[in-house]
Structures are given as structure tokens and as C-alpha cells.
Amino acid sequence: TQLLEQSPQFLSIQEGENLTVYCNSSSVFSSLQWYRQEPGEGPVLLVTVVTGGEVKKLKRLTFQFGDARKDSSLHITAAQPGDTGLYLCAGASGSNYKLTFGKGTLLTVNP
Amino acid sequence: DAGVIQSPRHEVTEMGQEVTLRCKPISGHDYLFWYRQTMMRGLELLIYFNNNVPIDDSGMPEDRFSAKMPNASFSTLKIQPSEPRDSAVYFCASSPYPGLAGGTYEQYFGPGTRLTVT
């Protein structure tokens, strides 16, 4: 069974601070996705990373896929209250269309 | 496009009752997924369909759960009989075919159905 461990589980910071959350596994994934989920809604895809070592930027969010394709990180610069939500990573293996989700990091950005 | 539509948004029922959750995927998407989310276990895949055919139901917890997709625009997840431990948020998601080039795919989630079994 492939597992994705996310850390920290909870994170509460002040507006303007920087933060990094992590997604780790002992398994290799062909691609890894990050989703953000707001209360009462379904997860929304932020980014997909495919190549080991790949870095993608989405405005103030920077996503990195580990060289061995077993781990990933999400860095947010100058966090804003609108960044508040549950951040989920999900890994895919080969041509299997199943995603394995981590339990998420619940981020709260206080104004 | 309206996105993935789920109904009802909230369902409260008594133990032993039958519960039916409904999903309308995004038009043109070939894949449909049913997930369950709880604080303890996170987001778990229950079953997924490709072109209306169930491909993998290994995540369905037990025989009380069943899912159908009679056509490309409708799917149901049924729990009979329901138990308090089934209380969770149930999500439906759909995904387009990623293409022959082996591209990545995106899953589009509905707003979920919050089920409470008392």
C-alpha cells in the first residue's frame, strides 16, 4: 500500500509569513498533485509535477518534486488569509488512474 | 460548464436506513471517482469507473456499499443498511482521458455530500 505522509498536520501563521509544507513517501510516483480544499467544498487542483527535481511556481506558491519522485514540498511566500485551507498532496503510479491522497496540512493564515 | 454536481449536499438518516448519493460528472469526462473523507482516515478512494464501467472497487468498505453508473452523466453510491460509522463527507470527482501521450490528468471534485447517520 502506498502511503503519503504530510507534515505538519496543522499550521497557524500570521499574514505575511512564509511557510513550507511537506509530502513524503517511501514509494515512487509517476506524478504528484497538490490540491487545496476550503471548508464545505471539494478539493481543487493547484498543480501537477511529473519530472524528478521539477519546480513549478504559481504566483506566491512554489512546488517541488523530489529527485527520486518520492516526496514533494509546497512553499508559500508572504501568506495571505485567502491561502487558508486544507492542502492535500496526491500521488499517481504509472498508468493507474487511482490517486493516493495524504491526510493534508490544515493551514490557517491570521490577518 | 457547471462542474461536478452532487446531491444531496447534506443527508441525515437513522441507522439501518438506505442512503443514495447522486453525482453528475462533467460532460465529456471518461472517469468518475467516489471518495469518502473523514478526519481520521483522510480522503479514501472507494470506487472508480471508466466509460461507465467499474474498474476498481477495492476501496468499497463492505457489501453494504454499492455504486452504479447507468450512463455517462449519472452515478449513484448506495449504502444499505447505513451505520453511524458511515458518517463522512462523500465526494464524487470526474476526470478527462489524459491522452495517448501519457499526459497527466486532473480530477475535478464536486462539493460533496455530508452524511450523518444517527
Boltz contact constraints between the chains, C-beta under 6 A:
constraints:
  - contact:
      token1: [A, 31]
      token2: [B, 104]
      max_distance: 6.0
  - contact:
      token1: [A, 41]
      token2: [B, 111]
      max_distance: 6.0
  - contact:
      token1: [A, 42]
      token2: [B, 91]
      max_distance: 6.0
  - contact:
      token1: [A, 42]
      token2: [B, 109]
      max_distance: 6.0
  - contact:
      token1: [A, 42]
      token2: [B, 110]
      max_distance: 6.0
  - contact:
      token1: [A, 42]
      token2: [B, 111]
      max_distance: 6.0
  - contact:
      token1: [A, 42]
      token2: [B, 112]
      max_distance: 6.0
  - contact:
      token1: [A, 43]
      token2: [B, 109]
      max_distance: 6.0
  - contact:
      token1: [A, 45]
      token2: [B, 106]
      max_distance: 6.0
  - contact:
      token1: [A, 48]
      token2: [B, 104]
      max_distance: 6.0
  - contact:
      token1: [A, 50]
      token2: [B, 104]
      max_distance: 6.0
  - contact:
      token1: [A, 97]
      token2: [B, 31]
      max_distance: 6.0
  - contact:
      token1: [A, 98]
      token2: [B, 45]
      max_distance: 6.0
  - contact:
      token1: [A, 101]
      token2: [B, 42]
      max_distance: 6.0
  - contact:
      token1: [A, 101]
      token2: [B, 43]
      max_distance: 6.0
  - contact:
      token1: [A, 103]
      token2: [B, 42]
      max_distance: 6.0
